[in-house]
Amino acid sequence: MKIYHQLSEFKKLDNAIVTIGTFDGVHYGHQKIIKRLCNLAKASGGESVLLTFFPHPRMIINPENQELKMINTINEKAEILANLGVDHLIITPFTRDFSNLSPKDYIKNILVDAIGTKKIIIGYDHRFGKDREGNIKLLESFGNEYGYEVEEIPEQDINDVAVSSTKIRNALLQGNVDLANDYLGYNFSLYGPVIKGDKIGRTIGFPTANIFIEETYKLIPGDGIYAVTVEMYEVESPKLKVESSKLKVESQNTNPNTALSTLNAQRSTYKGMAYIGHRPTINGMTRNIEVNIFDFNKEIYGQNIKMNFLHFLRPDVKFTGLDTLTQQLQADKEATLAYFNGK
């Protein structure tokens, strides 16, 4: 998959099959659209193009509202899209000027003149242009004039409940990772470097790796204990990074497109239990994200790891002391192992 940071980097195609959206979570419903996009591109001899935006439009239009958190970082989204088979990913910087583009100019200047769209695959509720006035009916009305077709993907349901990024966010905030993962079609994860903590876990037989999440817009699940798997790369992959709405790579000799391919390099996976919370038993002041990795005793400070959240075990509670906490952690480990053995 090729990645473009803005439309000016993209070379217009002869037969672009396009979809548009923020696609936060790239969930079950999004995947339906993307699979259809890729299949149509192959069948027509065209190329699939996904146009997305960063930052999320709501972060620009309502900057005073800091409550919106994203299910995926832009890098996580890129990795998922690459694995789904998308040919081209255009990450358009979302600005106030861009938000004021009229729906007609959006269609002509971006979809037609810049991308070369011949077919648009779109979700049932997609809106675009100034004040979100553009919709599927408007897209269809300009189809003959600009030489493209429109295909609508209807609302997708799981157990008669509509999938949406909002419902997934709410499930994660409540700690319900089982439901969120059902909606996503994959396991929610957190990715970041291991940083030094106060090493209290070592003194009670449960050493933990503390994870730092650099992207402040990334959603963190609700406080509690979780069964997780932890992935570590055998060779540390180049880190994709977004700065000023651009996807960059911290290694000077690597570009985002080649870096994405390294994300599927050989990796080791371990079982573990993760903790999210303020550590009330020791009167902690900050919210921590840490994981006790089973059957593992290496020093990994500074190494990036990926935690996949599988199951919520219990909420965070305050214990009377470290002895009581240790007993509970042993019970938590047994519950985690029982979860894995029962899968």
C-alpha beads as a LAMMPS data file, in Angstrom:
LAMMPS data file: protein, C-alpha beads

343 atoms
342 bonds

1 atom types
1 bond types

-500.0 500.0 xlo xhi
-500.0 500.0 ylo yhi
-500.0 500.0 zlo zhi

Masses

1 110.0

Atoms # bond

1 1 1 0.000 0.000 0.000
2 1 1 1.239 3.464 -0.888
3 1 1 0.704 6.327 1.548
4 1 1 0.261 9.992 0.604
5 1 1 0.302 12.844 3.096
6 1 1 -1.750 15.196 0.962
7 1 1 -3.532 15.234 -2.389
8 1 1 -0.702 17.070 -4.165
9 1 1 1.494 13.981 -3.717
10 1 1 -1.042 11.721 -5.435
11 1 1 -0.857 11.088 -9.181
12 1 1 -4.298 10.959 -10.781
13 1 1 -5.346 7.440 -11.797
14 1 1 -7.163 6.257 -14.911
15 1 1 -9.527 3.989 -12.988
16 1 1 -9.726 4.836 -9.303
17 1 1 -12.225 2.940 -7.151
18 1 1 -12.626 5.181 -4.116
19 1 1 -14.052 5.249 -0.634
20 1 1 -13.959 8.146 1.811
21 1 1 -14.179 8.512 5.570
22 1 1 -12.433 8.756 8.914
23 1 1 -12.832 4.986 9.441
24 1 1 -11.969 5.189 13.141
25 1 1 -11.598 1.630 14.371
26 1 1 -11.770 0.175 10.844
27 1 1 -14.558 -1.912 12.375
28 1 1 -16.750 -4.681 11.012
29 1 1 -18.931 -2.261 9.042
30 1 1 -15.921 -0.376 7.642
31 1 1 -14.322 -3.657 6.614
32 1 1 -17.413 -4.521 4.583
33 1 1 -16.928 -1.320 2.594
34 1 1 -13.165 -1.808 2.194
35 1 1 -13.458 -5.438 1.048
36 1 1 -16.051 -4.404 -1.494
37 1 1 -13.730 -1.582 -2.606
38 1 1 -10.777 -3.926 -3.138
39 1 1 -12.854 -6.576 -4.892
40 1 1 -14.335 -4.053 -7.332
41 1 1 -10.913 -2.601 -8.053
42 1 1 -9.548 -6.043 -8.943
43 1 1 -12.600 -6.977 -11.005
44 1 1 -12.453 -3.755 -13.047
45 1 1 -8.687 -3.632 -13.486
46 1 1 -8.584 -0.477 -11.390
47 1 1 -6.861 0.551 -8.173
48 1 1 -8.418 0.968 -4.743
49 1 1 -8.071 4.373 -3.061
50 1 1 -9.058 5.204 0.497
51 1 1 -9.293 8.899 1.329
52 1 1 -9.174 9.613 5.044
53 1 1 -8.506 12.617 7.255
54 1 1 -6.175 13.545 10.089
55 1 1 -6.795 14.985 12.582
56 1 1 -10.371 13.794 13.010
57 1 1 -12.728 16.534 11.708
58 1 1 -14.393 16.947 15.109
59 1 1 -10.998 17.825 16.633
60 1 1 -10.702 20.785 14.257
61 1 1 -14.312 21.941 14.187
62 1 1 -14.695 21.678 17.997
63 1 1 -11.128 22.091 19.330
64 1 1 -12.359 23.030 22.800
65 1 1 -13.821 19.524 23.177
66 1 1 -10.949 17.291 24.284
67 1 1 -13.184 14.349 25.162
68 1 1 -13.151 12.657 21.748
69 1 1 -10.592 9.850 21.650
70 1 1 -9.725 7.646 18.705
71 1 1 -9.891 3.856 18.614
72 1 1 -6.874 3.773 16.277
73 1 1 -3.846 5.973 15.933
74 1 1 -3.189 6.966 12.332
75 1 1 -0.361 4.410 12.218
76 1 1 -2.567 1.593 13.507
77 1 1 -5.191 2.509 10.941
78 1 1 -2.605 2.419 8.151
79 1 1 -1.422 -1.047 9.205
80 1 1 -4.981 -2.431 9.266
81 1 1 -5.785 -0.929 5.859
82 1 1 -2.594 -2.339 4.376
83 1 1 -3.524 -5.798 5.643
84 1 1 -6.990 -5.435 4.084
85 1 1 -5.396 -4.928 0.671
86 1 1 -5.950 -1.224 -0.054
87 1 1 -3.676 0.024 -2.873
88 1 1 -3.523 3.733 -2.003
89 1 1 -4.089 5.560 1.293
90 1 1 -4.428 9.338 1.113
91 1 1 -4.198 10.997 4.544
92 1 1 -5.594 14.466 3.966
93 1 1 -4.755 17.115 6.595
94 1 1 -8.131 18.261 7.882
95 1 1 -8.199 22.040 8.340
96 1 1 -10.889 24.692 8.713
97 1 1 -10.329 25.716 5.083
98 1 1 -10.870 22.132 3.999
99 1 1 -14.044 21.919 6.099
100 1 1 -15.430 24.971 4.272
101 1 1 -15.086 23.376 0.837
102 1 1 -18.508 23.177 -0.822
103 1 1 -19.816 19.681 -1.586
104 1 1 -19.644 20.356 -5.343
105 1 1 -16.044 21.609 -5.181
106 1 1 -15.208 18.610 -2.995
107 1 1 -16.543 16.282 -5.685
108 1 1 -14.948 18.056 -8.672
109 1 1 -11.621 19.198 -7.238
110 1 1 -10.813 16.181 -5.103
111 1 1 -12.671 13.098 -6.274
112 1 1 -12.641 13.839 -9.998
113 1 1 -9.718 16.140 -10.842
114 1 1 -7.193 14.994 -8.233
115 1 1 -7.971 11.282 -7.859
116 1 1 -9.632 10.250 -11.121
117 1 1 -12.612 8.537 -9.506
118 1 1 -14.623 6.128 -11.664
119 1 1 -16.578 4.489 -8.865
120 1 1 -17.301 5.521 -5.278
121 1 1 -18.130 2.966 -2.584
122 1 1 -19.717 4.757 0.308
123 1 1 -21.376 3.999 3.639
124 1 1 -25.073 4.667 4.166
125 1 1 -24.549 7.720 6.382
126 1 1 -21.538 9.426 4.761
127 1 1 -21.568 13.249 4.801
128 1 1 -19.033 15.641 3.334
129 1 1 -18.341 19.272 2.447
130 1 1 -19.214 22.478 4.263
131 1 1 -21.663 21.951 7.125
132 1 1 -21.769 18.264 6.069
133 1 1 -24.284 19.188 3.373
134 1 1 -23.021 16.566 0.920
135 1 1 -24.584 13.103 0.938
136 1 1 -25.023 10.077 -1.289
137 1 1 -27.881 11.692 -3.238
138 1 1 -25.651 14.621 -4.129
139 1 1 -22.861 12.273 -5.186
140 1 1 -25.287 10.418 -7.433
141 1 1 -26.625 13.640 -8.942
142 1 1 -23.169 14.583 -10.279
143 1 1 -22.297 11.065 -11.453
144 1 1 -23.291 11.509 -15.087
145 1 1 -21.661 14.929 -15.388
146 1 1 -18.301 13.777 -14.011
147 1 1 -18.292 10.202 -15.246
148 1 1 -18.388 8.122 -12.078
149 1 1 -20.744 5.619 -10.457
150 1 1 -21.852 5.437 -6.826
151 1 1 -22.498 2.308 -4.800
152 1 1 -23.978 2.509 -1.309
153 1 1 -23.172 -0.059 1.384
154 1 1 -26.216 -0.384 3.666
155 1 1 -26.076 -0.275 7.446
156 1 1 -24.348 -3.332 8.859
157 1 1 -25.681 -5.080 11.945
158 1 1 -24.264 -7.490 14.516
159 1 1 -26.984 -9.254 16.496
160 1 1 -29.419 -6.572 15.322
161 1 1 -27.281 -3.795 16.857
162 1 1 -25.785 -1.309 14.394
163 1 1 -21.995 -1.180 14.479
164 1 1 -20.566 2.282 15.030
165 1 1 -17.297 3.774 16.192
166 1 1 -19.198 5.540 18.988
167 1 1 -20.577 2.276 20.367
168 1 1 -17.119 0.723 20.241
169 1 1 -15.603 3.691 22.095
170 1 1 -18.286 3.447 24.771
171 1 1 -17.731 -0.295 25.171
172 1 1 -13.982 0.237 25.606
173 1 1 -14.456 3.044 28.118
174 1 1 -16.654 0.692 30.146
175 1 1 -13.977 -2.014 29.962
176 1 1 -16.126 -4.234 27.771
177 1 1 -13.334 -5.269 25.397
178 1 1 -15.130 -8.507 24.510
179 1 1 -17.991 -6.566 22.910
180 1 1 -15.647 -3.995 21.349
181 1 1 -13.589 -6.760 19.745
182 1 1 -16.738 -8.367 18.343
183 1 1 -17.628 -5.070 16.702
184 1 1 -14.090 -4.413 15.492
185 1 1 -13.478 -7.855 14.041
186 1 1 -10.036 -7.849 15.665
187 1 1 -8.564 -7.242 19.125
188 1 1 -8.227 -3.677 20.368
189 1 1 -4.606 -2.857 21.143
190 1 1 -2.278 -0.317 22.701
191 1 1 1.210 0.231 21.311
192 1 1 4.104 2.123 22.818
193 1 1 7.524 2.045 24.455
194 1 1 8.241 0.488 27.836
195 1 1 9.203 3.144 30.376
196 1 1 10.613 2.897 33.887
197 1 1 8.188 2.690 36.794
198 1 1 8.688 2.538 40.550
199 1 1 9.276 -1.259 40.438
200 1 1 6.814 -2.032 43.239
201 1 1 5.540 -5.008 41.244
202 1 1 8.941 -6.663 41.447
203 1 1 8.885 -6.577 45.233
204 1 1 5.636 -8.566 45.375
205 1 1 6.418 -11.078 42.633
206 1 1 4.484 -9.417 39.822
207 1 1 6.906 -7.270 37.795
208 1 1 5.226 -5.110 35.193
209 1 1 6.204 -3.296 32.035
210 1 1 4.856 0.271 32.082
211 1 1 3.650 1.468 28.676
212 1 1 3.738 5.069 27.467
213 1 1 1.120 6.029 24.867
214 1 1 2.546 8.949 22.933
215 1 1 -0.603 9.821 20.982
216 1 1 -2.765 11.835 23.368
217 1 1 -5.818 11.288 21.168
218 1 1 -5.664 7.483 21.572
219 1 1 -8.535 5.979 23.556
220 1 1 -7.541 4.094 26.721
221 1 1 -9.978 1.439 28.017
222 1 1 -11.655 1.759 31.393
223 1 1 -9.712 1.083 34.578
224 1 1 -9.265 -2.530 35.614
225 1 1 -7.458 -5.807 35.002
226 1 1 -7.471 -7.429 31.557
227 1 1 -6.288 -10.654 29.958
228 1 1 -3.959 -9.637 27.117
229 1 1 -1.376 -10.903 24.712
230 1 1 1.849 -8.962 24.290
231 1 1 3.716 -8.792 20.986
232 1 1 7.392 -7.948 20.705
233 1 1 9.274 -7.654 17.446
234 1 1 12.382 -9.807 17.060
235 1 1 13.967 -6.851 15.257
236 1 1 12.630 -3.459 16.244
237 1 1 10.628 -2.082 13.337
238 1 1 10.904 1.531 12.162
239 1 1 8.397 3.620 14.037
240 1 1 5.776 5.432 12.015
241 1 1 4.991 8.808 13.491
242 1 1 2.519 11.588 12.757
243 1 1 3.729 15.156 13.063
244 1 1 1.679 18.129 11.882
245 1 1 -0.779 15.801 10.169
246 1 1 2.003 13.980 8.289
247 1 1 2.981 10.367 8.561
248 1 1 6.725 10.184 9.070
249 1 1 9.297 7.577 9.988
250 1 1 11.860 8.163 12.681
251 1 1 14.527 6.264 10.724
252 1 1 15.976 8.597 8.071
253 1 1 16.607 5.742 5.644
254 1 1 13.097 4.374 5.653
255 1 1 9.863 5.696 4.186
256 1 1 6.323 4.994 5.441
257 1 1 5.521 2.559 2.633
258 1 1 8.489 0.267 3.278
259 1 1 8.119 0.695 7.037
260 1 1 4.599 -0.705 6.881
261 1 1 5.915 -3.955 5.427
262 1 1 8.199 -4.415 8.420
263 1 1 5.222 -4.328 10.788
264 1 1 4.474 -7.908 9.759
265 1 1 8.011 -9.069 10.536
266 1 1 8.585 -11.998 12.863
267 1 1 7.440 -11.284 16.370
268 1 1 7.119 -13.122 19.665
269 1 1 3.789 -13.262 21.509
270 1 1 3.315 -13.743 25.248
271 1 1 0.319 -14.059 27.531
272 1 1 -0.180 -11.614 30.349
273 1 1 -2.503 -9.484 32.444
274 1 1 -2.689 -5.737 32.033
275 1 1 -3.591 -3.080 34.574
276 1 1 -5.061 0.343 33.872
277 1 1 -5.674 2.697 36.770
278 1 1 -4.329 5.031 39.433
279 1 1 -3.017 2.310 41.780
280 1 1 -5.240 3.323 44.717
281 1 1 -3.653 0.796 47.101
282 1 1 -0.429 2.861 47.101
283 1 1 -2.268 6.192 46.687
284 1 1 -1.031 6.643 43.125
285 1 1 -1.442 10.064 41.539
286 1 1 -1.175 9.238 37.830
287 1 1 -3.042 6.827 35.586
288 1 1 -0.792 3.908 34.716
289 1 1 -0.873 1.356 31.912
290 1 1 1.201 -1.681 32.779
291 1 1 1.370 -5.384 32.032
292 1 1 2.638 -8.439 33.864
293 1 1 4.033 -10.668 31.095
294 1 1 3.884 -14.361 31.952
295 1 1 7.053 -16.482 31.684
296 1 1 9.181 -13.481 30.775
297 1 1 12.100 -11.890 32.617
298 1 1 14.017 -9.747 30.102
299 1 1 14.765 -6.035 30.443
300 1 1 12.827 -4.260 27.692
301 1 1 13.032 -0.583 28.659
302 1 1 12.660 1.564 25.553
303 1 1 11.333 -1.262 23.398
304 1 1 7.965 -0.833 21.719
305 1 1 5.419 -3.502 22.546
306 1 1 1.845 -4.115 21.500
307 1 1 -0.830 -5.178 23.978
308 1 1 -3.920 -6.898 22.562
309 1 1 -6.894 -6.681 24.925
310 1 1 -8.911 -9.898 25.044
311 1 1 -11.043 -10.007 28.193
312 1 1 -11.998 -7.835 31.180
313 1 1 -11.287 -9.581 34.502
314 1 1 -12.267 -7.121 37.222
315 1 1 -12.496 -3.403 38.046
316 1 1 -9.740 -1.501 39.840
317 1 1 -10.189 -1.466 43.625
318 1 1 -8.232 -0.292 46.641
319 1 1 -6.830 -3.012 48.903
320 1 1 -5.821 -2.741 52.561
321 1 1 -2.139 -3.291 51.773
322 1 1 0.414 -4.940 49.519
323 1 1 -0.174 -8.391 51.038
324 1 1 -3.858 -8.296 50.145
325 1 1 -3.011 -6.898 46.702
326 1 1 -0.524 -9.718 46.122
327 1 1 -3.155 -12.335 46.969
328 1 1 -5.572 -10.727 44.533
329 1 1 -2.946 -10.542 41.784
330 1 1 -2.316 -14.272 42.191
331 1 1 -6.048 -14.858 41.810
332 1 1 -6.060 -12.560 38.779
333 1 1 -3.241 -14.562 37.186
334 1 1 -5.120 -17.801 37.760
335 1 1 -8.249 -16.259 36.228
336 1 1 -6.229 -15.054 33.248
337 1 1 -4.701 -18.496 32.678
338 1 1 -8.149 -20.068 33.028
339 1 1 -9.418 -17.673 30.363
340 1 1 -6.655 -18.676 27.962
341 1 1 -7.111 -22.394 28.712
342 1 1 -10.821 -22.077 28.028
343 1 1 -10.412 -20.472 24.635

Bonds

1 1 1 2
2 1 2 3
3 1 3 4
4 1 4 5
5 1 5 6
6 1 6 7
7 1 7 8
8 1 8 9
9 1 9 10
10 1 10 11
11 1 11 12
12 1 12 13
13 1 13 14
14 1 14 15
15 1 15 16
16 1 16 17
17 1 17 18
18 1 18 19
19 1 19 20
20 1 20 21
21 1 21 22
22 1 22 23
23 1 23 24
24 1 24 25
25 1 25 26
26 1 26 27
27 1 27 28
28 1 28 29
29 1 29 30
30 1 30 31
31 1 31 32
32 1 32 33
33 1 33 34
34 1 34 35
35 1 35 36
36 1 36 37
37 1 37 38
38 1 38 39
39 1 39 40
40 1 40 41
41 1 41 42
42 1 42 43
43 1 43 44
44 1 44 45
45 1 45 46
46 1 46 47
47 1 47 48
48 1 48 49
49 1 49 50
50 1 50 51
51 1 51 52
52 1 52 53
53 1 53 54
54 1 54 55
55 1 55 56
56 1 56 57
57 1 57 58
58 1 58 59
59 1 59 60
60 1 60 61
61 1 61 62
62 1 62 63
63 1 63 64
64 1 64 65
65 1 65 66
66 1 66 67
67 1 67 68
68 1 68 69
69 1 69 70
70 1 70 71
71 1 71 72
72 1 72 73
73 1 73 74
74 1 74 75
75 1 75 76
76 1 76 77
77 1 77 78
78 1 78 79
79 1 79 80
80 1 80 81
81 1 81 82
82 1 82 83
83 1 83 84
84 1 84 85
85 1 85 86
86 1 86 87
87 1 87 88
88 1 88 89
89 1 89 90
90 1 90 91
91 1 91 92
92 1 92 93
93 1 93 94
94 1 94 95
95 1 95 96
96 1 96 97
97 1 97 98
98 1 98 99
99 1 99 100
100 1 100 101
101 1 101 102
102 1 102 103
103 1 103 104
104 1 104 105
105 1 105 106
106 1 106 107
107 1 107 108
108 1 108 109
109 1 109 110
110 1 110 111
111 1 111 112
112 1 112 113
113 1 113 114
114 1 114 115
115 1 115 116
116 1 116 117
117 1 117 118
118 1 118 119
119 1 119 120
120 1 120 121
121 1 121 122
122 1 122 123
123 1 123 124
124 1 124 125
125 1 125 126
126 1 126 127
127 1 127 128
128 1 128 129
129 1 129 130
130 1 130 131
131 1 131 132
132 1 132 133
133 1 133 134
134 1 134 135
135 1 135 136
136 1 136 137
137 1 137 138
138 1 138 139
139 1 139 140
140 1 140 141
141 1 141 142
142 1 142 143
143 1 143 144
144 1 144 145
145 1 145 146
146 1 146 147
147 1 147 148
148 1 148 149
149 1 149 150
150 1 150 151
151 1 151 152
152 1 152 153
153 1 153 154
154 1 154 155
155 1 155 156
156 1 156 157
157 1 157 158
158 1 158 159
159 1 159 160
160 1 160 161
161 1 161 162
162 1 162 163
163 1 163 164
164 1 164 165
165 1 165 166
166 1 166 167
167 1 167 168
168 1 168 169
169 1 169 170
170 1 170 171
171 1 171 172
172 1 172 173
173 1 173 174
174 1 174 175
175 1 175 176
176 1 176 177
177 1 177 178
178 1 178 179
179 1 179 180
180 1 180 181
181 1 181 182
182 1 182 183
183 1 183 184
184 1 184 185
185 1 185 186
186 1 186 187
187 1 187 188
188 1 188 189
189 1 189 190
190 1 190 191
191 1 191 192
192 1 192 193
193 1 193 194
194 1 194 195
195 1 195 196
196 1 196 197
197 1 197 198
198 1 198 199
199 1 199 200
200 1 200 201
201 1 201 202
202 1 202 203
203 1 203 204
204 1 204 205
205 1 205 206
206 1 206 207
207 1 207 208
208 1 208 209
209 1 209 210
210 1 210 211
211 1 211 212
212 1 212 213
213 1 213 214
214 1 214 215
215 1 215 216
216 1 216 217
217 1 217 218
218 1 218 219
219 1 219 220
220 1 220 221
221 1 221 222
222 1 222 223
223 1 223 224
224 1 224 225
225 1 225 226
226 1 226 227
227 1 227 228
228 1 228 229
229 1 229 230
230 1 230 231
231 1 231 232
232 1 232 233
233 1 233 234
234 1 234 235
235 1 235 236
236 1 236 237
237 1 237 238
238 1 238 239
239 1 239 240
240 1 240 241
241 1 241 242
242 1 242 243
243 1 243 244
244 1 244 245
245 1 245 246
246 1 246 247
247 1 247 248
248 1 248 249
249 1 249 250
250 1 250 251
251 1 251 252
252 1 252 253
253 1 253 254
254 1 254 255
255 1 255 256
256 1 256 257
257 1 257 258
258 1 258 259
259 1 259 260
260 1 260 261
261 1 261 262
262 1 262 263
263 1 263 264
264 1 264 265
265 1 265 266
266 1 266 267
267 1 267 268
268 1 268 269
269 1 269 270
270 1 270 271
271 1 271 272
272 1 272 273
273 1 273 274
274 1 274 275
275 1 275 276
276 1 276 277
277 1 277 278
278 1 278 279
279 1 279 280
280 1 280 281
281 1 281 282
282 1 282 283
283 1 283 284
284 1 284 285
285 1 285 286
286 1 286 287
287 1 287 288
288 1 288 289
289 1 289 290
290 1 290 291
291 1 291 292
292 1 292 293
293 1 293 294
294 1 294 295
295 1 295 296
296 1 296 297
297 1 297 298
298 1 298 299
299 1 299 300
300 1 300 301
301 1 301 302
302 1 302 303
303 1 303 304
304 1 304 305
305 1 305 306
306 1 306 307
307 1 307 308
308 1 308 309
309 1 309 310
310 1 310 311
311 1 311 312
312 1 312 313
313 1 313 314
314 1 314 315
315 1 315 316
316 1 316 317
317 1 317 318
318 1 318 319
319 1 319 320
320 1 320 321
321 1 321 322
322 1 322 323
323 1 323 324
324 1 324 325
325 1 325 326
326 1 326 327
327 1 327 328
328 1 328 329
329 1 329 330
330 1 330 331
331 1 331 332
332 1 332 333
333 1 333 334
334 1 334 335
335 1 335 336
336 1 336 337
337 1 337 338
338 1 338 339
339 1 339 340
340 1 340 341
341 1 341 342
342 1 342 343
